[in-house]
Amino acid sequence: MGGAVSAGEDNDELIDNLKEAQYIRTELVEQAFRAIDRADYYLEEFKENAYKDLAWKHGNIHLSAPCIYSEVMEALDLQPGLSFLNLGSGTGYLSSMVGLILGPFGVNHGVELHSDVIEYAKQKLDFFIRTSDSFDKFDFCEPSFVTGNCLEISPDCSQYDRVYCGAGVQKEHEEYMKSLLKVGGILVMPLEEKLTKITRTGPSAWETKKILAVSFAPLIQPCHSESGKSRLVQLPPLAVRSLQDLARIAIRGTIKKVIRQETVSSGGNGLKNTPRAKRRRVRRRRMETIVFLDKEVFASRISSPSDDNSCEDLEEEQREEDRAPPPDAKPARPVNFLREKVLSLPLPDPLKYYLLYYREK
């Protein structure tokens, strides 16, 4: 599944293409997609395919196409502080993007059938937390993953504000999936070959919307133990943050506000992503059209908007070229303002590193 948009040369260009095709429609979703490089979730030997709008599978490791993840993220209507359950959490790519929006007071849980994929997801999560500047630009809700079959979740588990299932759901399991949802919550899943959004509007009231046709591998049915009993999946308990952790969140939040205020007063960019060089605008060429009708040929020229504005296009293209940096100029290294500010504080080094989550530079 995929191929709806052109491949990008890098993660940002892939997101540009998804925006242009209207798969990404909101700023929150765009920021999350730009903050996490899709290639980081590929094995090294397959990274050349990371920015194509295609699904990828290697053994038990699987990533859906970017256009599918875009539709899922938009349909979930994520907000800070919500609880999220990812059924078939896989590499953790989607869960990490969701965590950037949920913030430090959200809940971010995933259930994955294969233990080797859980280990892969934990490695990728650890790499993101240790090395990505995006971790400091956002307030992150770290995902927690458990191994098990998502059709065997313990009936006494908590319900969630948002639920996504990354495998094909048959009609017989629809009610089970709905039972995982709070009133007012949203469930997104491939239901009978259609990506479907279900909103729980009341204890027994639902609104259903079909988003687009998809093709997903079906959910794997539970394997019962020798005793005939199923192995119930216990979801992670809702964590209660320590006073020390709450203080760290508050201090980092205050520093970010100071950075934004300083940035506004100086007209800079602050914690936002570094501006990227604009791609050169491509001017459409005039198209000659030939129409065949009842053995006669009619030739006509269909004008395009670029015909009427060719002069304006050329002037705009020239202005963009004048503003562009020289071809051999290297882009400025992005600055982690939060890290620099924390390291400049008159605090003991151990406290500074605690505020930075002991992350690498």
C-alpha positions as a printed NumPy array, in Angstrom:
array([[  0.   ,   0.   ,   0.   ],
       [  1.29 ,   3.478,  -0.819],
       [  2.722,   5.21 ,  -3.86 ],
       [  0.239,   8.073,  -3.552],
       [  2.92 ,  10.773,  -3.544],
       [  6.349,  11.235,  -5.097],
       [  9.451,  10.048,  -3.311],
       [ 11.485,  12.638,  -1.449],
       [ 15.248,  13.092,  -1.328],
       [ 15.033,  13.439,   2.456],
       [ 12.472,  13.408,   5.238],
       [ 11.498,  17.067,   4.777],
       [ 10.868,  16.655,   1.067],
       [  8.716,  13.59 ,   1.744],
       [  6.633,  15.702,   4.161],
       [  6.414,  18.484,   1.566],
       [  4.959,  15.984,  -0.901],
       [  2.479,  14.643,   1.661],
       [  1.34 ,  18.196,   2.399],
       [  0.98 ,  19.027,  -1.273],
       [ -1.17 ,  15.921,  -1.767],
       [ -3.295,  16.91 ,   1.267],
       [ -2.431,  13.837,   3.328],
       [ -0.951,  16.113,   5.997],
       [ -3.372,  18.93 ,   6.731],
       [ -2.637,  20.27 ,  10.216],
       [  0.409,  21.947,  11.746],
       [  0.654,  19.573,  14.726],
       [  0.844,  16.528,  12.467],
       [  3.352,  18.225,  10.158],
       [  5.622,  19.129,  13.07 ],
       [  5.552,  15.549,  14.387],
       [  6.416,  14.091,  10.969],
       [  9.289,  16.532,  10.459],
       [ 10.668,  15.929,  13.952],
       [ 11.26 ,  12.193,  13.465],
       [ 13.243,  10.993,  10.472],
       [ 11.538,   7.978,   8.922],
       [ 14.913,   6.582,   7.803],
       [ 15.948,   6.128,  11.438],
       [ 13.429,   3.278,  11.684],
       [ 14.845,   1.358,   8.708],
       [ 17.635,  -1.168,   8.777],
       [ 20.793,   0.374,   7.35 ],
       [ 20.759,  -1.662,   4.115],
       [ 17.208,  -0.512,   3.244],
       [ 17.457,   3.2  ,   4.054],
       [ 17.542,   4.246,   0.395],
       [ 13.801,   3.409,   0.294],
       [ 12.878,   5.32 ,   3.451],
       [ 11.502,   8.41 ,   1.687],
       [  9.334,   6.573,  -0.819],
       [  5.61 ,   6.45 ,  -0.174],
       [  5.69 ,   2.691,   0.227],
       [  5.238,   0.182,   3.018],
       [  8.337,  -1.725,   4.132],
       [  8.604,  -5.18 ,   5.651],
       [ 11.615,  -7.234,   6.674],
       [ 10.926, -10.323,   8.739],
       [  8.604,  -9.225,  11.517],
       [  9.579,  -5.559,  11.163],
       [  7.013,  -3.507,   9.287],
       [  6.302,   0.133,   8.454],
       [  3.147,   1.332,   6.714],
       [  3.355,   3.796,   3.825],
       [  3.771,   7.473,   4.819],
       [  0.414,   8.392,   3.252],
       [ -1.305,   5.853,   5.549],
       [  0.412,   7.147,   8.677],
       [ -0.543,  10.692,   7.628],
       [ -4.221,   9.8  ,   7.347],
       [ -4.088,   7.948,  10.669],
       [ -2.463,  10.871,  12.503],
       [ -4.971,  13.34 ,  11.074],
       [ -7.962,  11.09 ,  11.868],
       [ -6.858,  10.563,  15.484],
       [ -7.191,  14.315,  16.182],
       [ -4.468,  14.171,  18.844],
       [ -4.218,  16.702,  21.666],
       [ -1.828,  17.119,  24.612],
       [ -2.696,  15.057,  27.674],
       [ -4.714,  12.325,  25.924],
       [ -4.181,   8.579,  26.335],
       [ -3.219,   6.536,  23.265],
       [ -3.136,   2.789,  22.619],
       [ -1.317,   1.457,  19.541],
       [ -2.325,  -2.105,  18.663],
       [  0.464,  -3.635,  16.6  ],
       [  2.919,  -0.915,  17.591],
       [  5.744,  -2.373,  15.468],
       [  8.89 ,  -0.226,  15.221],
       [  7.453,   2.503,  17.441],
       [  7.663,   5.107,  14.645],
       [  3.986,   6.076,  14.9  ],
       [  3.989,   5.898,  18.711],
       [  6.957,   8.272,  18.882],
       [  5.284,  10.813,  16.592],
       [  2.129,  10.58 ,  18.696],
       [  4.234,  11.104,  21.844],
       [  5.474,  14.457,  20.522],
       [  1.875,  15.703,  20.473],
       [  0.595,  14.095,  23.698],
       [  3.225,  15.833,  25.814],
       [  4.532,  14.847,  29.268],
       [  1.102,  14.315,  30.814],
       [ -0.287,  11.974,  28.167],
       [ -0.364,   8.166,  28.134],
       [  1.329,   6.311,  25.277],
       [  1.035,   2.5  ,  25.23 ],
       [  1.706,  -0.083,  22.526],
       [  0.994,  -3.798,  22.154],
       [  3.153,  -5.835,  19.753],
       [  2.916,  -9.552,  19.034],
       [  6.598, -10.185,  18.292],
       [  9.184,  -9.831,  21.069],
       [ 12.008,  -9.176,  18.573],
       [ 10.084,  -6.204,  17.189],
       [  9.587,  -4.871,  20.734],
       [ 13.366,  -4.943,  21.208],
       [ 13.857,  -3.179,  17.863],
       [ 11.326,  -0.494,  18.872],
       [ 13.055,   0.06 ,  22.22 ],
       [ 16.411,   0.488,  20.472],
       [ 14.951,   3.065,  18.091],
       [ 13.226,   4.894,  20.957],
       [ 16.459,   4.992,  22.956],
       [ 18.351,   6.337,  19.913],
       [ 15.752,   9.098,  19.435],
       [ 15.823,  10.164,  23.088],
       [ 19.641,  10.155,  23.288],
       [ 20.506,  11.862,  20.007],
       [ 17.621,  13.824,  18.447],
       [ 17.313,  17.579,  18.991],
       [ 13.57 ,  17.137,  18.452],
       [ 13.409,  15.625,  21.931],
       [ 14.314,  19.05 ,  23.362],
       [ 12.006,  20.98 ,  21.027],
       [  8.928,  19.039,  22.181],
       [  7.535,  17.823,  25.491],
       [  7.64 ,  14.094,  24.852],
       [  5.324,  11.35 ,  26.084],
       [  7.583,   8.312,  26.013],
       [  5.848,   5.164,  24.67 ],
       [  5.73 ,   1.949,  26.705],
       [  5.49 ,  -1.352,  24.811],
       [  4.284,  -4.774,  25.945],
       [  4.42 ,  -8.099,  24.136],
       [  1.216,  -9.952,  23.385],
       [ -1.75 , -10.439,  21.078],
       [ -3.91 ,  -7.309,  20.988],
       [ -7.042,  -9.501,  20.87 ],
       [ -6.206, -10.791,  24.354],
       [ -6.056,  -7.571,  26.34 ],
       [ -7.229,  -8.059,  29.912],
       [-10.874,  -6.972,  30.294],
       [-10.043,  -4.939,  33.417],
       [ -7.621,  -2.655,  31.558],
       [ -8.199,   1.09 ,  31.353],
       [ -9.947,   2.585,  28.343],
       [ -8.201,   5.095,  26.095],
       [ -8.954,   8.42 ,  24.413],
       [ -7.372,   7.313,  21.141],
       [ -6.822,   3.81 ,  19.753],
       [ -5.17 ,   2.717,  16.514],
       [ -4.918,  -0.817,  15.156],
       [ -2.23 ,  -1.445,  12.541],
       [ -3.627,  -4.725,  11.203],
       [ -6.778,  -5.625,   9.282],
       [ -9.796,  -6.032,  11.575],
       [-12.667,  -8.334,  10.689],
       [-16.255,  -7.43 ,  11.493],
       [-16.374, -10.018,  14.282],
       [-13.757,  -8.052,  16.256],
       [-15.284,  -4.6  ,  15.81 ],
       [-17.12 ,  -4.59 ,  19.149],
       [-13.994,  -5.746,  20.969],
       [-12.043,  -2.823,  19.511],
       [-14.78 ,  -0.384,  20.489],
       [-14.678,  -1.625,  24.08 ],
       [-11.149,  -0.213,  24.442],
       [-12.387,   3.335,  23.849],
       [-13.552,   5.999,  26.303],
       [-16.694,   8.01 ,  25.64 ],
       [-15.622,  10.865,  23.392],
       [-12.692,   8.835,  22.122],
       [-11.601,   7.99 ,  18.568],
       [-10.716,   4.578,  17.142],
       [ -8.904,   4.312,  13.785],
       [ -8.448,   0.898,  12.172],
       [ -8.555,  -0.955,   8.848],
       [-12.026,  -2.497,   8.982],
       [-12.967,  -4.751,   6.068],
       [-10.443,  -3.173,   3.679],
       [-11.343,   0.428,   4.596],
       [ -9.406,   2.69 ,   6.927],
       [-12.2  ,   3.605,   9.299],
       [-12.634,   6.28 ,  11.974],
       [-15.09 ,   5.472,  14.773],
       [-15.971,   8.109,  17.371],
       [-17.665,   7.058,  20.61 ],
       [-20.274,   9.782,  21.143],
       [-21.974,   8.091,  24.111],
       [-21.969,   4.88 ,  26.179],
       [-23.717,   3.059,  23.327],
       [-23.529,   5.634,  20.533],
       [-21.015,   5.697,  17.697],
       [-20.22 ,   7.673,  14.562],
       [-18.4  ,   5.864,  11.744],
       [-16.519,   7.391,   8.827],
       [-14.743,   5.533,   6.025],
       [-11.499,   7.323,   5.173],
       [ -9.967,   5.392,   2.269],
       [ -9.522,   1.909,   0.823],
       [ -6.507,   0.061,   2.228],
       [ -4.923,  -3.366,   2.222],
       [ -3.557,  -4.568,   5.567],
       [ -2.437,  -7.986,   6.744],
       [ -5.181,  -9.379,   9.004],
       [ -4.938,  -9.612,  12.763],
       [ -3.362, -12.854,  13.932],
       [ -5.814, -14.93 ,  15.938],
       [ -4.822, -15.808,  19.518],
       [ -3.119, -19.153,  20.183],
       [ -4.514, -20.74 ,  23.316],
       [ -2.219, -22.451,  25.78 ],
       [ -2.281, -26.188,  26.423],
       [ -4.828, -25.641,  29.184],
       [ -7.133, -24.002,  26.668],
       [ -6.914, -20.608,  28.365],
       [ -5.819, -17.491,  26.561],
       [ -2.793, -15.483,  27.738],
       [ -4.228, -12.156,  28.847],
       [ -2.159,  -9.099,  27.974],
       [ -1.624,  -6.733,  30.89 ],
       [ -1.162,  -3.181,  29.701],
       [  1.353,  -0.93 ,  31.48 ],
       [  0.011,   0.691,  34.659],
       [ -0.708,   4.395,  34.524],
       [  2.497,   5.949,  35.816],
       [  2.438,   8.557,  38.558],
       [  5.276,  11.005,  38.087],
       [  7.58 ,  11.784,  40.991],
       [  7.864,  15.309,  42.364],
       [ 11.435,  15.394,  41.046],
       [ 10.279,  14.52 ,  37.524],
       [  7.471,  17.105,  37.673],
       [ 10.033,  19.713,  38.711],
       [ 12.221,  18.816,  35.715],
       [  9.246,  19.167,  33.346],
       [  8.342,  22.546,  34.864],
       [ 11.92 ,  23.87 ,  34.71 ],
       [ 12.366,  22.797,  31.081],
       [  9.007,  24.375,  30.212],
       [  9.998,  27.666,  31.865],
       [ 13.34 ,  27.72 ,  30.018],
       [ 11.544,  27.115,  26.706],
       [  9.236,  30.08 ,  27.4  ],
       [ 12.262,  32.28 ,  28.105],
       [ 13.87 ,  31.157,  24.841],
       [ 10.691,  31.951,  22.886],
       [ 10.432,  35.399,  24.483],
       [ 14.067,  36.15 ,  23.694],
       [ 13.538,  34.889,  20.167],
       [ 10.491,  37.099,  19.593],
       [ 12.337,  40.165,  20.84 ],
       [ 15.34 ,  39.422,  18.603],
       [ 13.312,  38.281,  15.582],
       [ 14.975,  34.851,  15.519],
       [ 13.712,  31.308,  15.081],
       [ 14.103,  29.832,  18.594],
       [ 12.894,  26.31 ,  19.191],
       [ 11.229,  26.015,  15.813],
       [ 12.778,  23.99 ,  13.017],
       [ 15.586,  25.659,  11.115],
       [ 14.268,  27.207,   7.857],
       [ 15.021,  25.037,   4.884],
       [ 16.16 ,  26.162,   1.447],
       [ 13.204,  26.461,  -0.907],
       [ 13.063,  24.088,  -3.809],
       [ 13.3  ,  25.739,  -7.167],
       [  9.899,  26.507,  -8.602],
       [  9.119,  24.54 , -11.753],
       [  7.275,  26.475, -14.429],
       [  4.76 ,  24.373, -16.337],
       [  5.256,  24.173, -20.079],
       [  2.495,  24.875, -22.572],
       [  0.67 ,  21.715, -23.579],
       [ -0.619,  20.953, -27.03 ],
       [ -3.676,  18.653, -26.99 ],
       [ -5.009,  16.487, -29.812],
       [ -8.609,  15.255, -29.587],
       [ -9.888,  12.292, -31.707],
       [-13.589,  12.299, -32.491],
       [-15.349,  10.066, -35.065],
       [-12.31 ,   9.587, -37.308],
       [-11.668,  13.332, -37.406],
       [ -8.869,  15.005, -35.583],
       [ -9.228,  18.289, -33.769],
       [ -6.065,  19.909, -32.453],
       [ -6.24 ,  22.669, -29.924],
       [ -4.053,  24.278, -27.328],
       [ -5.359,  24.212, -23.779],
       [ -3.907,  27.115, -21.886],
       [ -2.651,  26.581, -18.383],
       [ -2.434,  29.17 , -15.605],
       [  1.284,  29.449, -16.238],
       [  0.596,  30.768, -19.769],
       [ -1.119,  33.856, -18.394],
       [  1.451,  34.478, -15.704],
       [  4.674,  33.41 , -17.412],
       [  6.315,  36.789, -16.866],
       [  5.375,  36.84 , -13.206],
       [  6.656,  33.279, -12.817],
       [  9.987,  34.167, -14.38 ],
       [ 10.342,  37.209, -12.128],
       [  9.496,  35.172,  -9.019],
       [ 11.929,  32.432, -10.079],
       [ 14.672,  35.027, -10.551],
       [ 13.973,  36.504,  -7.093],
       [ 14.195,  33.033,  -5.515],
       [ 17.515,  32.391,  -7.261],
       [ 18.853,  35.757,  -6.016],
       [ 17.888,  34.857,  -2.434],
       [ 19.295,  31.331,  -2.62 ],
       [ 22.697,  30.646,  -1.016],
       [ 25.64 ,  29.645,  -3.244],
       [ 25.56 ,  25.965,  -4.301],
       [ 28.693,  25.146,  -2.307],
       [ 27.464,  26.865,   0.879],
       [ 26.891,  24.437,   3.739],
       [ 23.661,  24.818,   5.762],
       [ 24.149,  26.211,   9.244],
       [ 24.317,  23.587,  11.946],
       [ 21.036,  23.656,  13.904],
       [ 21.381,  25.048,  17.415],
       [ 19.852,  23.272,  20.404],
       [ 18.857,  26.401,  22.33 ],
       [ 17.432,  24.494,  25.289],
       [ 20.645,  22.543,  25.801],
       [ 22.793,  25.66 ,  25.548],
       [ 20.605,  27.508,  28.027],
       [ 20.643,  24.645,  30.553],
       [ 24.414,  24.238,  30.316],
       [ 24.874,  27.975,  30.961],
       [ 22.883,  27.892,  34.219],
       [ 24.824,  28.289,  37.514],
       [ 23.964,  24.761,  38.612],
       [ 25.993,  21.675,  39.537],
       [ 26.791,  19.533,  36.505],
       [ 24.802,  16.5  ,  37.734],
       [ 21.67 ,  18.659,  37.954],
       [ 22.273,  20.093,  34.479],
       [ 22.564,  16.603,  33.012],
       [ 19.439,  15.517,  34.867],
       [ 17.534,  18.411,  33.271],
       [ 18.852,  17.22 ,  29.889],
       [ 17.798,  13.603,  30.55 ],
       [ 21.492,  12.644,  30.361],
       [ 21.282,  12.978,  26.599],
       [ 24.241,  13.028,  24.219],
       [ 25.054,  16.275,  22.424]])
